[in-house]
């Protein structure tokens, strides 16, 4: 499962950085990032 998640994040990261994700996918992406780095001091907004 982790491999699938990493593949997804790698595929959409550039689109996210360019703000080219649809609102639904952007929300999904931020949810994944925020949960993945929860408690680490990193937040999803730093990846956008």
Biopython code that builds the backbone (N, CA, C, O; Angstrom):
import numpy as np
from Bio.PDB.StructureBuilder import StructureBuilder

atoms = [
    (1, "UNK", "N", (0.821, -1.202, 0.000)),
    (1, "UNK", "CA", (0.000, 0.000, 0.000)),
    (1, "UNK", "C", (0.862, 1.262, 0.000)),
    (1, "UNK", "O", (0.547, 2.234, -0.687)),
    (2, "UNK", "N", (1.948, 1.244, 0.771)),
    (2, "UNK", "CA", (2.816, 2.419, 0.841)),
    (2, "UNK", "C", (3.414, 2.750, -0.524)),
    (2, "UNK", "O", (3.586, 3.921, -0.861)),
    (3, "UNK", "N", (3.729, 1.726, -1.305)),
    (3, "UNK", "CA", (4.274, 1.959, -2.641)),
    (3, "UNK", "C", (3.285, 2.659, -3.549)),
    (3, "UNK", "O", (3.658, 3.542, -4.320)),
    (4, "UNK", "N", (2.031, 2.269, -3.461)),
    (4, "UNK", "CA", (0.977, 2.902, -4.264)),
    (4, "UNK", "C", (0.831, 4.366, -3.863)),
    (4, "UNK", "O", (0.715, 5.241, -4.721)),
    (5, "UNK", "N", (0.836, 4.627, -2.566)),
    (5, "UNK", "CA", (0.721, 5.995, -2.066)),
    (5, "UNK", "C", (1.904, 6.840, -2.534)),
    (5, "UNK", "O", (1.724, 7.971, -2.984)),
    (6, "UNK", "N", (3.102, 6.295, -2.427)),
    (6, "UNK", "CA", (4.284, 7.037, -2.878)),
    (6, "UNK", "C", (4.245, 7.308, -4.372)),
    (6, "UNK", "O", (4.635, 8.390, -4.810)),
    (7, "UNK", "N", (3.784, 6.351, -5.161)),
    (7, "UNK", "CA", (3.651, 6.550, -6.609)),
    (7, "UNK", "C", (2.657, 7.663, -6.914)),
    (7, "UNK", "O", (2.912, 8.515, -7.765)),
    (8, "UNK", "N", (1.516, 7.652, -6.211)),
    (8, "UNK", "CA", (0.506, 8.693, -6.410)),
    (8, "UNK", "C", (1.085, 10.070, -6.077)),
    (8, "UNK", "O", (0.950, 11.013, -6.857)),
    (9, "UNK", "N", (1.726, 10.178, -4.920)),
    (9, "UNK", "CA", (2.291, 11.461, -4.509)),
    (9, "UNK", "C", (3.334, 11.953, -5.499)),
    (9, "UNK", "O", (3.385, 13.145, -5.802)),
    (10, "UNK", "N", (4.160, 11.059, -6.001)),
    (10, "UNK", "CA", (5.172, 11.441, -6.980)),
    (10, "UNK", "C", (4.533, 11.942, -8.274)),
    (10, "UNK", "O", (5.037, 12.875, -8.899)),
    (11, "UNK", "N", (3.436, 11.329, -8.667)),
    (11, "UNK", "CA", (2.760, 11.710, -9.912)),
    (11, "UNK", "C", (2.072, 13.066, -9.805)),
    (11, "UNK", "O", (2.041, 13.812, -10.784)),
    (12, "UNK", "N", (1.526, 13.400, -8.657)),
    (12, "UNK", "CA", (0.746, 14.637, -8.555)),
    (12, "UNK", "C", (1.511, 15.793, -7.920)),
    (12, "UNK", "O", (1.023, 16.923, -7.925)),
    (13, "UNK", "N", (2.684, 15.540, -7.381)),
    (13, "UNK", "CA", (3.441, 16.596, -6.678)),
    (13, "UNK", "C", (3.673, 17.822, -7.561)),
    (13, "UNK", "O", (3.409, 18.944, -7.129)),
    (14, "UNK", "N", (4.154, 17.633, -8.775)),
    (14, "UNK", "CA", (4.412, 18.777, -9.653)),
    (14, "UNK", "C", (3.133, 19.535, -9.978)),
    (14, "UNK", "O", (3.134, 20.765, -10.026)),
    (15, "UNK", "N", (2.051, 18.815, -10.201)),
    (15, "UNK", "CA", (0.771, 19.486, -10.465)),
    (15, "UNK", "C", (0.322, 20.269, -9.245)),
    (15, "UNK", "O", (-0.211, 21.371, -9.373)),
    (16, "UNK", "N", (0.534, 19.709, -8.067)),
    (16, "UNK", "CA", (0.156, 20.402, -6.834)),
    (16, "UNK", "C", (0.979, 21.676, -6.667)),
    (16, "UNK", "O", (0.444, 22.720, -6.297)),
    (17, "UNK", "N", (2.268, 21.589, -6.937)),
    (17, "UNK", "CA", (3.134, 22.760, -6.811)),
    (17, "UNK", "C", (2.749, 23.862, -7.787)),
    (17, "UNK", "O", (2.987, 25.040, -7.523)),
    (18, "UNK", "N", (2.160, 23.486, -8.902)),
    (18, "UNK", "CA", (1.720, 24.454, -9.909)),
    (18, "UNK", "C", (0.254, 24.836, -9.725)),
    (18, "UNK", "O", (-0.301, 25.567, -10.544)),
    (19, "UNK", "N", (-0.375, 24.350, -8.661)),
    (19, "UNK", "CA", (-1.801, 24.600, -8.380)),
    (19, "UNK", "C", (-2.684, 24.175, -9.540)),
    (19, "UNK", "O", (-3.628, 24.879, -9.898)),
    (20, "UNK", "N", (-2.378, 23.021, -10.131)),
    (20, "UNK", "CA", (-3.139, 22.528, -11.274)),
    (20, "UNK", "C", (-4.005, 21.316, -10.936)),
    (20, "UNK", "O", (-4.474, 20.621, -11.837)),
    (21, "UNK", "N", (-4.220, 21.059, -9.645)),
    (21, "UNK", "CA", (-5.089, 19.954, -9.254)),
    (21, "UNK", "C", (-6.526, 20.448, -9.168)),
    (21, "UNK", "O", (-6.777, 21.604, -8.826)),
    (22, "UNK", "N", (-7.450, 19.574, -9.476)),
    (22, "UNK", "CA", (-8.855, 19.930, -9.282)),
    (22, "UNK", "C", (-9.065, 20.122, -7.780)),
    (22, "UNK", "O", (-8.283, 19.609, -6.979)),
    (23, "UNK", "N", (-10.101, 20.846, -7.392)),
    (23, "UNK", "CA", (-10.352, 21.045, -5.955)),
    (23, "UNK", "C", (-10.459, 19.728, -5.179)),
    (23, "UNK", "O", (-9.945, 19.628, -4.065)),
    (24, "UNK", "N", (-11.111, 18.733, -5.745)),
    (24, "UNK", "CA", (-11.275, 17.453, -5.046)),
    (24, "UNK", "C", (-9.942, 16.730, -4.880)),
    (24, "UNK", "O", (-9.650, 16.203, -3.806)),
    (25, "UNK", "N", (-9.135, 16.704, -5.937)),
    (25, "UNK", "CA", (-7.840, 16.027, -5.855)),
    (25, "UNK", "C", (-6.892, 16.820, -4.960)),
    (25, "UNK", "O", (-6.103, 16.229, -4.222)),
    (26, "UNK", "N", (-6.957, 18.131, -5.014)),
    (26, "UNK", "CA", (-6.140, 18.965, -4.141)),
    (26, "UNK", "C", (-6.440, 18.712, -2.673)),
    (26, "UNK", "O", (-5.527, 18.625, -1.851)),
    (27, "UNK", "N", (-7.708, 18.595, -2.350)),
    (27, "UNK", "CA", (-8.109, 18.303, -0.968)),
    (27, "UNK", "C", (-7.616, 16.917, -0.554)),
    (27, "UNK", "O", (-7.118, 16.740, 0.558)),
    (28, "UNK", "N", (-7.755, 15.943, -1.441)),
    (28, "UNK", "CA", (-7.283, 14.582, -1.185)),
    (28, "UNK", "C", (-5.773, 14.575, -0.968)),
    (28, "UNK", "O", (-5.280, 13.953, -0.027)),
    (29, "UNK", "N", (-5.043, 15.264, -1.838)),
    (29, "UNK", "CA", (-3.580, 15.353, -1.745)),
    (29, "UNK", "C", (-3.167, 15.975, -0.415)),
    (29, "UNK", "O", (-2.298, 15.439, 0.272)),
    (30, "UNK", "N", (-3.779, 17.100, -0.045)),
    (30, "UNK", "CA", (-3.432, 17.747, 1.223)),
    (30, "UNK", "C", (-3.758, 16.865, 2.415)),
    (30, "UNK", "O", (-3.016, 16.841, 3.397)),
    (31, "UNK", "N", (-4.852, 16.148, 2.332)),
    (31, "UNK", "CA", (-5.226, 15.231, 3.410)),
    (31, "UNK", "C", (-4.143, 14.165, 3.590)),
    (31, "UNK", "O", (-3.750, 13.857, 4.715)),
    (32, "UNK", "N", (-3.670, 13.613, 2.491)),
    (32, "UNK", "CA", (-2.607, 12.596, 2.559)),
    (32, "UNK", "C", (-1.338, 13.203, 3.152)),
    (32, "UNK", "O", (-0.744, 12.629, 4.064)),
    (33, "UNK", "N", (-0.923, 14.357, 2.640)),
    (33, "UNK", "CA", (0.299, 14.999, 3.113)),
    (33, "UNK", "C", (0.192, 15.348, 4.592)),
    (33, "UNK", "O", (1.115, 15.084, 5.363)),
    (34, "UNK", "N", (-0.924, 15.937, 4.988)),
    (34, "UNK", "CA", (-1.084, 16.328, 6.391)),
    (34, "UNK", "C", (-1.068, 15.121, 7.309)),
    (34, "UNK", "O", (-0.486, 15.185, 8.391)),
    (35, "UNK", "N", (-1.691, 14.021, 6.907)),
    (35, "UNK", "CA", (-1.706, 12.821, 7.743)),
    (35, "UNK", "C", (-0.361, 12.113, 7.735)),
    (35, "UNK", "O", (0.048, 11.556, 8.754)),
    (36, "UNK", "N", (0.327, 12.125, 6.614)),
    (36, "UNK", "CA", (1.628, 11.467, 6.514)),
    (36, "UNK", "C", (2.663, 12.145, 7.403)),
    (36, "UNK", "O", (3.470, 11.470, 8.043)),
    (37, "UNK", "N", (2.643, 13.470, 7.448)),
    (37, "UNK", "CA", (3.656, 14.212, 8.193)),
    (37, "UNK", "C", (3.128, 14.749, 9.523)),
    (37, "UNK", "O", (3.740, 15.633, 10.122)),
    (38, "UNK", "N", (2.002, 14.222, 9.981)),
    (38, "UNK", "CA", (1.399, 14.652, 11.242)),
    (38, "UNK", "C", (2.389, 14.456, 12.387)),
    (38, "UNK", "O", (2.991, 13.391, 12.525)),
    (39, "UNK", "N", (2.548, 15.477, 13.189)),
    (39, "UNK", "CA", (3.439, 15.395, 14.336)),
    (39, "UNK", "C", (4.916, 15.559, 14.016)),
    (39, "UNK", "O", (5.757, 15.479, 14.911)),
    (40, "UNK", "N", (5.241, 15.789, 12.742)),
    (40, "UNK", "CA", (6.650, 15.912, 12.372)),
    (40, "UNK", "C", (7.099, 17.363, 12.263)),
    (40, "UNK", "O", (8.283, 17.629, 12.058)),
    (41, "UNK", "N", (6.169, 18.305, 12.398)),
    (41, "UNK", "CA", (6.512, 19.706, 12.215)),
    (41, "UNK", "C", (6.323, 20.181, 10.784)),
    (41, "UNK", "O", (6.410, 21.377, 10.504)),
    (42, "UNK", "N", (6.064, 19.245, 9.878)),
    (42, "UNK", "CA", (5.797, 19.591, 8.483)),
    (42, "UNK", "C", (4.302, 19.615, 8.270)),
    (42, "UNK", "O", (3.573, 18.819, 8.863)),
    (43, "UNK", "N", (3.843, 20.509, 7.440)),
    (43, "UNK", "CA", (2.423, 20.539, 7.105)),
    (43, "UNK", "C", (2.266, 20.498, 5.600)),
    (43, "UNK", "O", (3.195, 20.811, 4.855)),
    (44, "UNK", "N", (1.081, 20.108, 5.160)),
    (44, "UNK", "CA", (0.808, 19.991, 3.730)),
    (44, "UNK", "C", (1.006, 21.274, 2.978)),
    (44, "UNK", "O", (1.399, 21.246, 1.811)),
    (45, "UNK", "N", (0.747, 22.412, 3.609)),
    (45, "UNK", "CA", (0.862, 23.673, 2.923)),
    (45, "UNK", "C", (2.310, 23.921, 2.485)),
    (45, "UNK", "O", (2.536, 24.636, 1.508)),
    (46, "UNK", "N", (3.270, 23.362, 3.169)),
    (46, "UNK", "CA", (4.669, 23.527, 2.779)),
    (46, "UNK", "C", (4.993, 22.785, 1.489)),
    (46, "UNK", "O", (6.009, 23.051, 0.846)),
    (47, "UNK", "N", (4.127, 21.858, 1.121)),
    (47, "UNK", "CA", (4.340, 21.087, -0.099)),
    (47, "UNK", "C", (3.586, 21.680, -1.276)),
    (47, "UNK", "O", (3.723, 21.200, -2.401)),
    (48, "UNK", "N", (2.809, 22.695, -1.039)),
    (48, "UNK", "CA", (1.981, 23.281, -2.106)),
    (48, "UNK", "C", (2.636, 24.486, -2.689)),
    (48, "UNK", "O", (2.085, 25.109, -3.597)),
]
sb = StructureBuilder()
sb.init_structure("model")
sb.init_model(0)
sb.init_chain("A")
sb.init_seg("    ")
for serial, (resi, resn, name, xyz) in enumerate(atoms, 1):
    if name == "N":
        sb.init_residue(resn, " ", resi, " ")
    sb.init_atom(name, np.array(xyz, "f"), 0.0, 1.0, " ", f" {name:<3s}", serial, name[0])
structure = sb.get_structure()
